[in-house]
Structure formats: structure tokens, C-alpha cells
Amino acid sequence: TLPQGVQVLGTDTDSGRDTRYRLALRMTDAQLSEFLAQFPETPEKSEIPKSTPVIAGPALSSAPDPLYAQDQIITTDHGTVTREIIVDQRAPDEVYVHLSLYTT
């Protein structure tokens, strides 16, 4: 779920072998803490997402210190779903979060 007041900057879906859903969000530091509390893995520093294209918000190639996490959950409707989270903090209370969910 999204904390109250989070801005949804863009959504996208595509499918091939898997179905992928993507969200681009903008939130405050407090909203980020609330959002990340839902996930067992805490995003950590990574160079991986800098080459990832985004659907909205600033390009990750200019992100100062992107954070990345990936996990998997089992759902009733879609089986195993992989979740990828990229956190791009540009300034205090200017946080961009890129969430990808795809079935495997």
C-alpha cells in the first residue's frame, strides 16, 4: 500500500513471458519510512539501477546515491512475484521511488 499523500508520477505495464507492473512515485522522508516498512529487505547502495530507464521522474543516471532491493512474495492470484525497489533521494523530502513487480 502507498502512504497517504504519495504522488504517483507514472504507471506502466508490459508483458512477454512475464507480466511487469511499474510505478514511479514521489514522496517525503516520512512517507518513505512508512512505505519501506512493508518490505523485509532494506534497500542498499547499488550501482545497478543507474542504468535502469524510469517511466517518470529524474533519470537514475544522475541519482546521487541510489538504493536498491529485490525480494519475492507468493500471491494467490499471480504465484511468485518479484519486487524491485529503487530509492532515489534528491533532497530532504524529495524522494523518488521506482517499484517494479513481475511474475515469474
LOKOLPA-321423 format. One record per atom (N, C-alpha, C, O, CB): atom name; x, y, z; residue in three letters; residue number from 1. Coordinates in steps of 0.02 Angstrom, whole numbers, always signed. Glycine has a CB too. Example, Ala and Ser with C-alpha at 12.3 -4.5 7.8 and 13.67 -1.06 7.14 Angstrom:
BEGIN
{r 'N' {+660 -284 +390} 'ALA' 1}
{r 'CA' {+615 -225 +390} 'ALA' 1}
{r 'C' {+660 -165 +390} 'ALA' 1}
{r 'O' {+712 -166 +423} 'ALA' 1}
{r 'CB' {+565 -224 +452} 'ALA' 1}
{r 'N' {+642 -112 +354} 'SER' 2}
{r 'CA' {+684 -53 +357} 'SER' 2}
{r 'C' {+645 +2 +394} 'SER' 2}
{r 'O' {+670 +57 +402} 'SER' 2}
{r 'CB' {+704 -30 +286} 'SER' 2}
***
This chain:
BEGIN
{r 'N' {+42 -59 +0} 'THR' 1}
{r 'CA' {+0 +0 +0} 'THR' 1}
{r 'C' {+44 +62 +0} 'THR' 1}
{r 'O' {+102 +61 +20} 'THR' 1}
{r 'CB' {-48 +0 +61} 'THR' 1}
{r 'N' {+15 +117 -23} 'LEU' 2}
{r 'CA' {+51 +180 -25} 'LEU' 2}
{r 'C' {+30 +223 +34} 'LEU' 2}
{r 'O' {-29 +227 +50} 'LEU' 2}
{r 'CB' {+38 +217 -92} 'LEU' 2}
{r 'N' {+77 +256 +66} 'PRO' 3}
{r 'CA' {+59 +303 +118} 'PRO' 3}
{r 'C' {+17 +360 +90} 'PRO' 3}
{r 'O' {+22 +377 +31} 'PRO' 3}
{r 'CB' {+123 +331 +152} 'PRO' 3}
{r 'N' {-25 +388 +132} 'GLN' 4}
{r 'CA' {-67 +444 +111} 'GLN' 4}
{r 'C' {-25 +502 +87} 'GLN' 4}
{r 'O' {+25 +520 +118} 'GLN' 4}
{r 'CB' {-113 +466 +168} 'GLN' 4}
{r 'N' {-45 +532 +30} 'GLY' 5}
{r 'CA' {-12 +590 +3} 'GLY' 5}
{r 'C' {+45 +577 -45} 'GLY' 5}
{r 'O' {+73 +624 -74} 'GLY' 5}
{r 'CB' {+14 +630 +59} 'GLY' 5}
{r 'N' {+64 +514 -55} 'VAL' 6}
{r 'CA' {+117 +498 -103} 'VAL' 6}
{r 'C' {+93 +516 -174} 'VAL' 6}
{r 'O' {+36 +502 -192} 'VAL' 6}
{r 'CB' {+136 +422 -100} 'VAL' 6}
{r 'N' {+136 +548 -212} 'GLN' 7}
{r 'CA' {+120 +565 -281} 'GLN' 7}
{r 'C' {+137 +507 -327} 'GLN' 7}
{r 'O' {+193 +482 -326} 'GLN' 7}
{r 'CB' {+158 +629 -303} 'GLN' 7}
{r 'N' {+90 +486 -367} 'VAL' 8}
{r 'CA' {+103 +436 -419} 'VAL' 8}
{r 'C' {+121 +475 -482} 'VAL' 8}
{r 'O' {+79 +510 -510} 'VAL' 8}
{r 'CB' {+41 +388 -431} 'VAL' 8}
{r 'N' {+184 +468 -504} 'LEU' 9}
{r 'CA' {+208 +505 -562} 'LEU' 9}
{r 'C' {+195 +468 -627} 'LEU' 9}
{r 'O' {+188 +500 -679} 'LEU' 9}
{r 'CB' {+282 +518 -555} 'LEU' 9}
{r 'N' {+191 +403 -623} 'GLY' 10}
{r 'CA' {+179 +364 -684} 'GLY' 10}
{r 'C' {+169 +291 -668} 'GLY' 10}
{r 'O' {+193 +266 -617} 'GLY' 10}
{r 'CB' {+236 +372 -732} 'GLY' 10}
{r 'N' {+133 +257 -712} 'THR' 11}
{r 'CA' {+122 +184 -707} 'THR' 11}
{r 'C' {+132 +154 -776} 'THR' 11}
{r 'O' {+125 +188 -827} 'THR' 11}
{r 'CB' {+51 +168 -679} 'THR' 11}
{r 'N' {+149 +91 -777} 'ASP' 12}
{r 'CA' {+161 +57 -840} 'ASP' 12}
{r 'C' {+153 -17 -829} 'ASP' 12}
{r 'O' {+163 -43 -774} 'ASP' 12}
{r 'CB' {+231 +74 -868} 'ASP' 12}
{r 'N' {+135 -51 -881} 'THR' 13}
{r 'CA' {+133 -125 -880} 'THR' 13}
{r 'C' {+153 -150 -948} 'THR' 13}
{r 'O' {+138 -120 -999} 'THR' 13}
{r 'CB' {+62 -151 -860} 'THR' 13}
{r 'N' {+186 -207 -948} 'ASP' 14}
{r 'CA' {+202 -240 -1010} 'ASP' 14}
{r 'C' {+205 -315 -997} 'ASP' 14}
{r 'O' {+207 -337 -939} 'ASP' 14}
{r 'CB' {+270 -214 -1040} 'ASP' 14}
{r 'N' {+203 -353 -1050} 'SER' 15}
{r 'CA' {+206 -425 -1040} 'SER' 15}
{r 'C' {+239 -458 -1099} 'SER' 15}
{r 'O' {+235 -435 -1156} 'SER' 15}
{r 'CB' {+136 -453 -1029} 'SER' 15}
{r 'N' {+271 -511 -1083} 'GLY' 16}
{r 'CA' {+303 -556 -1131} 'GLY' 16}
{r 'C' {+295 -624 -1098} 'GLY' 16}
{r 'O' {+239 -650 -1091} 'GLY' 16}
{r 'CB' {+379 -538 -1146} 'GLY' 16}
{r 'N' {+350 -653 -1078} 'ARG' 17}
{r 'CA' {+347 -715 -1040} 'ARG' 17}
{r 'C' {+318 -701 -970} 'ARG' 17}
{r 'O' {+280 -741 -943} 'ARG' 17}
{r 'CB' {+417 -748 -1034} 'ARG' 17}
{r 'N' {+336 -645 -943} 'ASP' 18}
{r 'CA' {+311 -622 -878} 'ASP' 18}
{r 'C' {+268 -560 -888} 'ASP' 18}
{r 'O' {+269 -529 -941} 'ASP' 18}
{r 'CB' {+370 -607 -828} 'ASP' 18}
{r 'N' {+229 -543 -837} 'THR' 19}
{r 'CA' {+194 -479 -836} 'THR' 19}
{r 'C' {+230 -435 -787} 'THR' 19}
{r 'O' {+246 -455 -731} 'THR' 19}
{r 'CB' {+118 -488 -817} 'THR' 19}
{r 'N' {+244 -373 -808} 'ARG' 20}
{r 'CA' {+279 -325 -765} 'ARG' 20}
{r 'C' {+236 -263 -755} 'ARG' 20}
{r 'O' {+208 -236 -802} 'ARG' 20}
{r 'CB' {+349 -305 -794} 'ARG' 20}
{r 'N' {+232 -242 -692} 'TYR' 21}
{r 'CA' {+197 -180 -674} 'TYR' 21}
{r 'C' {+250 -133 -645} 'TYR' 21}
{r 'O' {+292 -154 -604} 'TYR' 21}
{r 'CB' {+139 -194 -622} 'TYR' 21}
{r 'N' {+249 -70 -666} 'ARG' 22}
{r 'CA' {+296 -21 -640} 'ARG' 22}
{r 'C' {+260 +41 -614} 'ARG' 22}
{r 'O' {+210 +62 -642} 'ARG' 22}
{r 'CB' {+347 -1 -694} 'ARG' 22}
{r 'N' {+287 +68 -560} 'LEU' 23}
{r 'CA' {+261 +130 -530} 'LEU' 23}
{r 'C' {+319 +177 -519} 'LEU' 23}
{r 'O' {+373 +155 -497} 'LEU' 23}
{r 'CB' {+223 +116 -464} 'LEU' 23}
{r 'N' {+309 +240 -532} 'ALA' 24}
{r 'CA' {+357 +292 -514} 'ALA' 24}
{r 'C' {+321 +337 -464} 'ALA' 24}
{r 'O' {+267 +362 -477} 'ALA' 24}
{r 'CB' {+383 +332 -578} 'ALA' 24}
{r 'N' {+352 +347 -406} 'LEU' 25}
{r 'CA' {+321 +383 -351} 'LEU' 25}
{r 'C' {+366 +439 -327} 'LEU' 25}
{r 'O' {+427 +436 -333} 'LEU' 25}
{r 'CB' {+304 +336 -294} 'LEU' 25}
{r 'N' {+336 +491 -299} 'ARG' 26}
{r 'CA' {+373 +543 -264} 'ARG' 26}
{r 'C' {+344 +548 -195} 'ARG' 26}
{r 'O' {+283 +550 -186} 'ARG' 26}
{r 'CB' {+370 +612 -302} 'ARG' 26}
{r 'N' {+388 +550 -144} 'MET' 27}
{r 'CA' {+365 +551 -75} 'MET' 27}
{r 'C' {+414 +588 -31} 'MET' 27}
{r 'O' {+469 +606 -51} 'MET' 27}
{r 'CB' {+354 +480 -49} 'MET' 27}
{r 'N' {+393 +599 +31} 'THR' 28}
{r 'CA' {+434 +631 +82} 'THR' 28}
{r 'C' {+475 +578 +119} 'THR' 28}
{r 'O' {+464 +518 +110} 'THR' 28}
{r 'CB' {+391 +673 +131} 'THR' 28}
{r 'N' {+521 +600 +161} 'ASP' 29}
{r 'CA' {+560 +553 +201} 'ASP' 29}
{r 'C' {+515 +511 +247} 'ASP' 29}
{r 'O' {+524 +451 +253} 'ASP' 29}
{r 'CB' {+611 +592 +244} 'ASP' 29}
{r 'N' {+465 +543 +278} 'ALA' 30}
{r 'CA' {+420 +507 +323} 'ALA' 30}
{r 'C' {+379 +455 +284} 'ALA' 30}
{r 'O' {+369 +399 +308} 'ALA' 30}
{r 'CB' {+373 +556 +359} 'ALA' 30}
{r 'N' {+355 +474 +226} 'GLN' 31}
{r 'CA' {+317 +427 +184} 'GLN' 31}
{r 'C' {+361 +369 +162} 'GLN' 31}
{r 'O' {+338 +312 +159} 'GLN' 31}
{r 'CB' {+288 +463 +123} 'GLN' 31}
{r 'N' {+425 +383 +148} 'LEU' 32}
{r 'CA' {+471 +330 +128} 'LEU' 32}
{r 'C' {+479 +279 +184} 'LEU' 32}
{r 'O' {+477 +219 +172} 'LEU' 32}
{r 'CB' {+539 +360 +109} 'LEU' 32}
{r 'N' {+488 +303 +245} 'SER' 33}
{r 'CA' {+496 +257 +302} 'SER' 33}
{r 'C' {+434 +213 +310} 'SER' 33}
{r 'O' {+440 +153 +320} 'SER' 33}
{r 'CB' {+508 +297 +367} 'SER' 33}
{r 'N' {+376 +243 +304} 'GLU' 34}
{r 'CA' {+313 +205 +309} 'GLU' 34}
{r 'C' {+308 +154 +252} 'GLU' 34}
{r 'O' {+289 +97 +263} 'GLU' 34}
{r 'CB' {+252 +253 +308} 'GLU' 34}
{r 'N' {+324 +174 +191} 'PHE' 35}
{r 'CA' {+320 +131 +133} 'PHE' 35}
{r 'C' {+367 +71 +139} 'PHE' 35}
{r 'O' {+347 +14 +128} 'PHE' 35}
{r 'CB' {+335 +170 +69} 'PHE' 35}
{r 'N' {+430 +85 +158} 'LEU' 36}
{r 'CA' {+480 +32 +161} 'LEU' 36}
{r 'C' {+468 -17 +218} 'LEU' 36}
{r 'O' {+494 -73 +217} 'LEU' 36}
{r 'CB' {+549 +62 +168} 'LEU' 36}
{r 'N' {+429 +3 +269} 'ALA' 37}
{r 'CA' {+414 -42 +325} 'ALA' 37}
{r 'C' {+376 -104 +302} 'ALA' 37}
{r 'O' {+373 -153 +339} 'ALA' 37}
{r 'CB' {+374 -5 +378} 'ALA' 37}
{r 'N' {+347 -102 +243} 'GLN' 38}
{r 'CA' {+309 -159 +216} 'GLN' 38}
{r 'C' {+354 -214 +188} 'GLN' 38}
{r 'O' {+330 -270 +176} 'GLN' 38}
{r 'CB' {+262 -136 +162} 'GLN' 38}
{r 'N' {+417 -199 +176} 'PHE' 39}
{r 'CA' {+462 -245 +142} 'PHE' 39}
{r 'C' {+513 -274 +190} 'PHE' 39}
{r 'O' {+539 -238 +234} 'PHE' 39}
{r 'CB' {+497 -209 +84} 'PHE' 39}
{r 'N' {+530 -339 +183} 'PRO' 40}
{r 'CA' {+578 -369 +228} 'PRO' 40}
{r 'C' {+650 -347 +215} 'PRO' 40}
{r 'O' {+692 -349 +260} 'PRO' 40}
{r 'CB' {+574 -444 +223} 'PRO' 40}
{r 'N' {+665 -327 +154} 'GLU' 41}
{r 'CA' {+732 -306 +136} 'GLU' 41}
{r 'C' {+737 -230 +134} 'GLU' 41}
{r 'O' {+693 -197 +107} 'GLU' 41}
{r 'CB' {+753 -335 +67} 'GLU' 41}
{r 'N' {+789 -203 +163} 'THR' 42}
{r 'CA' {+800 -131 +161} 'THR' 42}
{r 'C' {+843 -115 +100} 'THR' 42}
{r 'O' {+895 -147 +90} 'THR' 42}
{r 'CB' {+835 -106 +227} 'THR' 42}
{r 'N' {+822 -68 +58} 'PRO' 43}
{r 'CA' {+864 -50 +1} 'PRO' 43}
{r 'C' {+933 -27 +23} 'PRO' 43}
{r 'O' {+941 +9 +72} 'PRO' 43}
{r 'CB' {+830 +4 -41} 'PRO' 43}
{r 'N' {+984 -49 -16} 'GLU' 44}
{r 'CA' {+1053 -32 +0} 'GLU' 44}
{r 'C' {+1085 +1 -61} 'GLU' 44}
{r 'O' {+1059 -3 -116} 'GLU' 44}
{r 'CB' {+1093 -95 +20} 'GLU' 44}
{r 'N' {+1142 +34 -50} 'LYS' 45}
{r 'CA' {+1178 +67 -105} 'LYS' 45}
{r 'C' {+1194 +17 -159} 'LYS' 45}
{r 'O' {+1213 -40 -146} 'LYS' 45}
{r 'CB' {+1243 +100 -79} 'LYS' 45}
{r 'N' {+1186 +39 -221} 'SER' 46}
{r 'CA' {+1198 -4 -278} 'SER' 46}
{r 'C' {+1209 +37 -341} 'SER' 46}
{r 'O' {+1180 +91 -348} 'SER' 46}
{r 'CB' {+1139 -53 -288} 'SER' 46}
{r 'N' {+1250 +13 -385} 'GLU' 47}
{r 'CA' {+1260 +45 -450} 'GLU' 47}
{r 'C' {+1212 +16 -502} 'GLU' 47}
{r 'O' {+1203 +45 -555} 'GLU' 47}
{r 'CB' {+1332 +36 -473} 'GLU' 47}
{r 'N' {+1180 -40 -486} 'ILE' 48}
{r 'CA' {+1137 -74 -535} 'ILE' 48}
{r 'C' {+1083 -29 -563} 'ILE' 48}
{r 'O' {+1075 -27 -624} 'ILE' 48}
{r 'CB' {+1105 -135 -502} 'ILE' 48}
{r 'N' {+1045 +7 -522} 'PRO' 49}
{r 'CA' {+989 +45 -550} 'PRO' 49}
{r 'C' {+1007 +105 -592} 'PRO' 49}
{r 'O' {+963 +132 -627} 'PRO' 49}
{r 'CB' {+945 +66 -496} 'PRO' 49}
{r 'N' {+1068 +129 -591} 'LYS' 50}
{r 'CA' {+1085 +189 -628} 'LYS' 50}
{r 'C' {+1074 +182 -703} 'LYS' 50}
{r 'O' {+1064 +232 -738} 'LYS' 50}
{r 'CB' {+1157 +208 -616} 'LYS' 50}
{r 'N' {+1075 +121 -729} 'SER' 51}
{r 'CA' {+1063 +110 -800} 'SER' 51}
{r 'C' {+990 +93 -815} 'SER' 51}
{r 'O' {+972 +83 -873} 'SER' 51}
{r 'CB' {+1109 +55 -826} 'SER' 51}
{r 'N' {+949 +89 -764} 'THR' 52}
{r 'CA' {+879 +71 -772} 'THR' 52}
{r 'C' {+839 +130 -798} 'THR' 52}
{r 'O' {+841 +184 -768} 'THR' 52}
{r 'CB' {+850 +45 -705} 'THR' 52}
{r 'N' {+803 +122 -853} 'PRO' 53}
{r 'CA' {+760 +177 -876} 'PRO' 53}
{r 'C' {+700 +185 -828} 'PRO' 53}
{r 'O' {+674 +136 -802} 'PRO' 53}
{r 'CB' {+735 +164 -948} 'PRO' 53}
{r 'N' {+679 +246 -818} 'VAL' 54}
{r 'CA' {+622 +260 -774} 'VAL' 54}
{r 'C' {+563 +282 -817} 'VAL' 54}
{r 'O' {+571 +306 -873} 'VAL' 54}
{r 'CB' {+639 +314 -721} 'VAL' 54}
{r 'N' {+503 +274 -790} 'ILE' 55}
{r 'CA' {+443 +294 -827} 'ILE' 55}
{r 'C' {+422 +365 -810} 'ILE' 55}
{r 'O' {+382 +395 -846} 'ILE' 55}
{r 'CB' {+385 +247 -812} 'ILE' 55}
{r 'N' {+449 +392 -755} 'ALA' 56}
{r 'CA' {+435 +462 -736} 'ALA' 56}
{r 'C' {+485 +482 -682} 'ALA' 56}
{r 'O' {+515 +440 -650} 'ALA' 56}
{r 'CB' {+361 +470 -710} 'ALA' 56}
{r 'N' {+493 +547 -674} 'GLY' 57}
{r 'CA' {+542 +573 -626} 'GLY' 57}
{r 'C' {+610 +579 -658} 'GLY' 57}
{r 'O' {+619 +563 -717} 'GLY' 57}
{r 'CB' {+546 +528 -564} 'GLY' 57}
{r 'N' {+659 +602 -619} 'PRO' 58}
{r 'CA' {+727 +612 -647} 'PRO' 58}
{r 'C' {+760 +546 -667} 'PRO' 58}
{r 'O' {+746 +494 -637} 'PRO' 58}
{r 'CB' {+770 +649 -596} 'PRO' 58}
{r 'N' {+802 +549 -717} 'ALA' 59}
{r 'CA' {+839 +490 -739} 'ALA' 59}
{r 'C' {+885 +465 -683} 'ALA' 59}
{r 'O' {+915 +505 -647} 'ALA' 59}
{r 'CB' {+880 +505 -802} 'ALA' 59}
{r 'N' {+890 +400 -676} 'LEU' 60}
{r 'CA' {+932 +371 -624} 'LEU' 60}
{r 'C' {+1006 +382 -638} 'LEU' 60}
{r 'O' {+1047 +376 -592} 'LEU' 60}
{r 'CB' {+918 +298 -617} 'LEU' 60}
{r 'N' {+1025 +396 -700} 'SER' 61}
{r 'CA' {+1095 +407 -715} 'SER' 61}
{r 'C' {+1123 +467 -677} 'SER' 61}
{r 'O' {+1184 +472 -667} 'SER' 61}
{r 'CB' {+1104 +418 -790} 'SER' 61}
{r 'N' {+1080 +513 -655} 'SER' 62}
{r 'CA' {+1102 +571 -617} 'SER' 62}
{r 'C' {+1087 +564 -542} 'SER' 62}
{r 'O' {+1095 +612 -504} 'SER' 62}
{r 'CB' {+1070 +634 -644} 'SER' 62}
{r 'N' {+1065 +505 -521} 'ALA' 63}
{r 'CA' {+1049 +494 -450} 'ALA' 63}
{r 'C' {+1112 +496 -408} 'ALA' 63}
{r 'O' {+1162 +463 -425} 'ALA' 63}
{r 'CB' {+1012 +427 -440} 'ALA' 63}
{r 'N' {+1112 +533 -353} 'PRO' 64}
{r 'CA' {+1173 +539 -312} 'PRO' 64}
{r 'C' {+1192 +473 -279} 'PRO' 64}
{r 'O' {+1250 +453 -283} 'PRO' 64}
{r 'CB' {+1164 +593 -259} 'PRO' 64}
{r 'N' {+1147 +440 -246} 'ASP' 65}
{r 'CA' {+1161 +377 -211} 'ASP' 65}
{r 'C' {+1100 +331 -212} 'ASP' 65}
{r 'O' {+1065 +325 -162} 'ASP' 65}
{r 'CB' {+1182 +391 -138} 'ASP' 65}
{r 'N' {+1086 +300 -269} 'PRO' 66}
{r 'CA' {+1026 +258 -273} 'PRO' 66}
{r 'C' {+1031 +197 -226} 'PRO' 66}
{r 'O' {+1085 +170 -215} 'PRO' 66}
{r 'CB' {+1014 +235 -344} 'PRO' 66}
{r 'N' {+974 +178 -201} 'LEU' 67}
{r 'CA' {+969 +119 -158} 'LEU' 67}
{r 'C' {+926 +67 -195} 'LEU' 67}
{r 'O' {+881 +85 -232} 'LEU' 67}
{r 'CB' {+939 +136 -88} 'LEU' 67}
{r 'N' {+941 +3 -184} 'TYR' 68}
{r 'CA' {+907 -50 -221} 'TYR' 68}
{r 'C' {+893 -109 -175} 'TYR' 68}
{r 'O' {+933 -126 -133} 'TYR' 68}
{r 'CB' {+949 -72 -282} 'TYR' 68}
{r 'N' {+835 -139 -185} 'ALA' 69}
{r 'CA' {+818 -202 -151} 'ALA' 69}
{r 'C' {+774 -244 -197} 'ALA' 69}
{r 'O' {+738 -217 -239} 'ALA' 69}
{r 'CB' {+781 -188 -83} 'ALA' 69}
{r 'N' {+778 -309 -187} 'GLN' 70}
{r 'CA' {+736 -355 -225} 'GLN' 70}
{r 'C' {+715 -411 -178} 'GLN' 70}
{r 'O' {+755 -436 -138} 'GLN' 70}
{r 'CB' {+775 -384 -288} 'GLN' 70}
{r 'N' {+652 -432 -185} 'ASP' 71}
{r 'CA' {+628 -489 -147} 'ASP' 71}
{r 'C' {+575 -525 -188} 'ASP' 71}
{r 'O' {+557 -503 -242} 'ASP' 71}
{r 'CB' {+601 -468 -79} 'ASP' 71}
{r 'N' {+550 -579 -161} 'GLN' 72}
{r 'CA' {+496 -617 -193} 'GLN' 72}
{r 'C' {+443 -632 -142} 'GLN' 72}
{r 'O' {+456 -646 -84} 'GLN' 72}
{r 'CB' {+523 -682 -226} 'GLN' 72}
{r 'N' {+380 -630 -166} 'ILE' 73}
{r 'CA' {+324 -649 -124} 'ILE' 73}
{r 'C' {+281 -699 -163} 'ILE' 73}
{r 'O' {+283 -701 -225} 'ILE' 73}
{r 'CB' {+282 -586 -103} 'ILE' 73}
{r 'N' {+243 -738 -127} 'ILE' 74}
{r 'CA' {+196 -786 -157} 'ILE' 74}
{r 'C' {+127 -756 -151} 'ILE' 74}
{r 'O' {+105 -739 -96} 'ILE' 74}
{r 'CB' {+201 -857 -123} 'ILE' 74}
{r 'N' {+92 -750 -207} 'THR' 75}
{r 'CA' {+24 -723 -207} 'THR' 75}
{r 'C' {-26 -776 -231} 'THR' 75}
{r 'O' {-8 -823 -266} 'THR' 75}
{r 'CB' {+20 -660 -251} 'THR' 75}
{r 'N' {-87 -767 -211} 'THR' 76}
{r 'CA' {-140 -813 -232} 'THR' 76}
{r 'C' {-155 -806 -306} 'THR' 76}
{r 'O' {-162 -856 -341} 'THR' 76}
{r 'CB' {-203 -801 -191} 'THR' 76}
{r 'N' {-159 -745 -330} 'ASP' 77}
{r 'CA' {-179 -733 -399} 'ASP' 77}
{r 'C' {-123 -740 -451} 'ASP' 77}
{r 'O' {-137 -759 -508} 'ASP' 77}
{r 'CB' {-207 -664 -405} 'ASP' 77}
{r 'N' {-61 -726 -431} 'HIS' 78}
{r 'CA' {-7 -724 -481} 'HIS' 78}
{r 'C' {+52 -770 -465} 'HIS' 78}
{r 'O' {+103 -767 -499} 'HIS' 78}
{r 'CB' {+18 -655 -487} 'HIS' 78}
{r 'N' {+47 -813 -416} 'GLY' 79}
{r 'CA' {+103 -856 -398} 'GLY' 79}
{r 'C' {+160 -815 -369} 'GLY' 79}
{r 'O' {+149 -771 -328} 'GLY' 79}
{r 'CB' {+127 -896 -459} 'GLY' 79}
{r 'N' {+221 -830 -390} 'THR' 80}
{r 'CA' {+279 -793 -365} 'THR' 80}
{r 'C' {+285 -726 -401} 'THR' 80}
{r 'O' {+283 -722 -462} 'THR' 80}
{r 'CB' {+344 -835 -375} 'THR' 80}
{r 'N' {+293 -673 -362} 'VAL' 81}
{r 'CA' {+301 -606 -388} 'VAL' 81}
{r 'C' {+367 -578 -362} 'VAL' 81}
{r 'O' {+380 -578 -302} 'VAL' 81}
{r 'CB' {+241 -559 -368} 'VAL' 81}
{r 'N' {+409 -555 -408} 'THR' 82}
{r 'CA' {+472 -523 -389} 'THR' 82}
{r 'C' {+460 -449 -384} 'THR' 82}
{r 'O' {+428 -419 -428} 'THR' 82}
{r 'CB' {+529 -540 -441} 'THR' 82}
{r 'N' {+485 -418 -331} 'ARG' 83}
{r 'CA' {+478 -346 -320} 'ARG' 83}
{r 'C' {+547 -315 -320} 'ARG' 83}
{r 'O' {+592 -338 -284} 'ARG' 83}
{r 'CB' {+439 -330 -254} 'ARG' 83}
{r 'N' {+555 -262 -359} 'GLU' 84}
{r 'CA' {+617 -223 -359} 'GLU' 84}
{r 'C' {+600 -152 -338} 'GLU' 84}
{r 'O' {+553 -122 -364} 'GLU' 84}
{r 'CB' {+651 -225 -429} 'GLU' 84}
{r 'N' {+640 -126 -293} 'ILE' 85}
{r 'CA' {+629 -58 -268} 'ILE' 85}
{r 'C' {+694 -19 -278} 'ILE' 85}
{r 'O' {+748 -41 -258} 'ILE' 85}
{r 'CB' {+608 -59 -192} 'ILE' 85}
{r 'N' {+687 +39 -309} 'ILE' 86}
{r 'CA' {+744 +85 -316} 'ILE' 86}
{r 'C' {+724 +150 -282} 'ILE' 86}
{r 'O' {+671 +179 -297} 'ILE' 86}
{r 'CB' {+763 +97 -392} 'ILE' 86}
{r 'N' {+765 +173 -236} 'VAL' 87}
{r 'CA' {+753 +235 -200} 'VAL' 87}
{r 'C' {+805 +286 -223} 'VAL' 87}
{r 'O' {+865 +273 -220} 'VAL' 87}
{r 'CB' {+757 +224 -122} 'VAL' 87}
{r 'N' {+781 +343 -245} 'ASP' 88}
{r 'CA' {+823 +397 -270} 'ASP' 88}
{r 'C' {+807 +460 -230} 'ASP' 88}
{r 'O' {+759 +495 -245} 'ASP' 88}
{r 'CB' {+812 +408 -347} 'ASP' 88}
{r 'N' {+848 +474 -180} 'GLN' 89}
{r 'CA' {+836 +533 -138} 'GLN' 89}
{r 'C' {+877 +591 -166} 'GLN' 89}
{r 'O' {+938 +589 -167} 'GLN' 89}
{r 'CB' {+854 +520 -64} 'GLN' 89}
{r 'N' {+842 +643 -188} 'ARG' 90}
{r 'CA' {+875 +701 -218} 'ARG' 90}
{r 'C' {+888 +757 -168} 'ARG' 90}
{r 'O' {+938 +793 -174} 'ARG' 90}
{r 'CB' {+833 +728 -274} 'ARG' 90}
{r 'N' {+845 +763 -118} 'ALA' 91}
{r 'CA' {+850 +816 -67} 'ALA' 91}
{r 'C' {+805 +795 -9} 'ALA' 91}
{r 'O' {+766 +747 -15} 'ALA' 91}
{r 'CB' {+829 +887 -96} 'ALA' 91}
{r 'N' {+811 +829 +48} 'PRO' 92}
{r 'CA' {+764 +813 +102} 'PRO' 92}
{r 'C' {+692 +819 +77} 'PRO' 92}
{r 'O' {+673 +869 +47} 'PRO' 92}
{r 'CB' {+776 +860 +163} 'PRO' 92}
{r 'N' {+654 +768 +91} 'ASP' 93}
{r 'CA' {+583 +764 +71} 'ASP' 93}
{r 'C' {+571 +766 -4} 'ASP' 93}
{r 'O' {+516 +782 -26} 'ASP' 93}
{r 'CB' {+546 +820 +103} 'ASP' 93}
{r 'N' {+622 +750 -43} 'GLU' 94}
{r 'CA' {+615 +741 -116} 'GLU' 94}
{r 'C' {+643 +673 -134} 'GLU' 94}
{r 'O' {+701 +666 -154} 'GLU' 94}
{r 'CB' {+651 +798 -156} 'GLU' 94}
{r 'N' {+600 +622 -126} 'VAL' 95}
{r 'CA' {+621 +553 -137} 'VAL' 95}
{r 'C' {+580 +523 -194} 'VAL' 95}
{r 'O' {+519 +527 -195} 'VAL' 95}
{r 'CB' {+611 +511 -72} 'VAL' 95}
{r 'N' {+615 +494 -242} 'TYR' 96}
{r 'CA' {+583 +460 -298} 'TYR' 96}
{r 'C' {+592 +385 -287} 'TYR' 96}
{r 'O' {+647 +362 -273} 'TYR' 96}
{r 'CB' {+613 +483 -367} 'TYR' 96}
{r 'N' {+538 +349 -292} 'VAL' 97}
{r 'CA' {+538 +277 -283} 'VAL' 97}
{r 'C' {+513 +244 -347} 'VAL' 97}
{r 'O' {+460 +262 -372} 'VAL' 97}
{r 'CB' {+496 +255 -222} 'VAL' 97}
{r 'N' {+551 +197 -372} 'HIS' 98}
{r 'CA' {+533 +160 -432} 'HIS' 98}
{r 'C' {+521 +87 -411} 'HIS' 98}
{r 'O' {+567 +54 -387} 'HIS' 98}
{r 'CB' {+588 +166 -488} 'HIS' 98}
{r 'N' {+461 +65 -421} 'LEU' 99}
{r 'CA' {+441 -2 -400} 'LEU' 99}
{r 'C' {+423 -43 -461} 'LEU' 99}
{r 'O' {+382 -22 -502} 'LEU' 99}
{r 'CB' {+381 +1 -350} 'LEU' 99}
{r 'N' {+452 -101 -468} 'SER' 100}
{r 'CA' {+436 -148 -522} 'SER' 100}
{r 'C' {+413 -213 -490} 'SER' 100}
{r 'O' {+444 -239 -444} 'SER' 100}
{r 'CB' {+497 -160 -569} 'SER' 100}
{r 'N' {+358 -239 -516} 'LEU' 101}
{r 'CA' {+331 -303 -493} 'LEU' 101}
{r 'C' {+323 -347 -554} 'LEU' 101}
{r 'O' {+292 -326 -603} 'LEU' 101}
{r 'CB' {+264 -294 -455} 'LEU' 101}
{r 'N' {+351 -407 -553} 'TYR' 102}
{r 'CA' {+340 -450 -610} 'TYR' 102}
{r 'C' {+332 -523 -589} 'TYR' 102}
{r 'O' {+363 -546 -540} 'TYR' 102}
{r 'CB' {+398 -444 -659} 'TYR' 102}
{r 'N' {+290 -557 -626} 'THR' 103}
{r 'CA' {+277 -627 -613} 'THR' 103}
{r 'C' {+333 -669 -642} 'THR' 103}
{r 'O' {+364 -650 -692} 'THR' 103}
{r 'CB' {+208 -649 -642} 'THR' 103}
{r 'N' {+346 -725 -611} 'THR' 104}
{r 'CA' {+398 -770 -636} 'THR' 104}
{r 'C' {+373 -841 -641} 'THR' 104}
{r 'O' {+411 -885 -661} 'THR' 104}
{r 'CB' {+460 -767 -592} 'THR' 104}
***
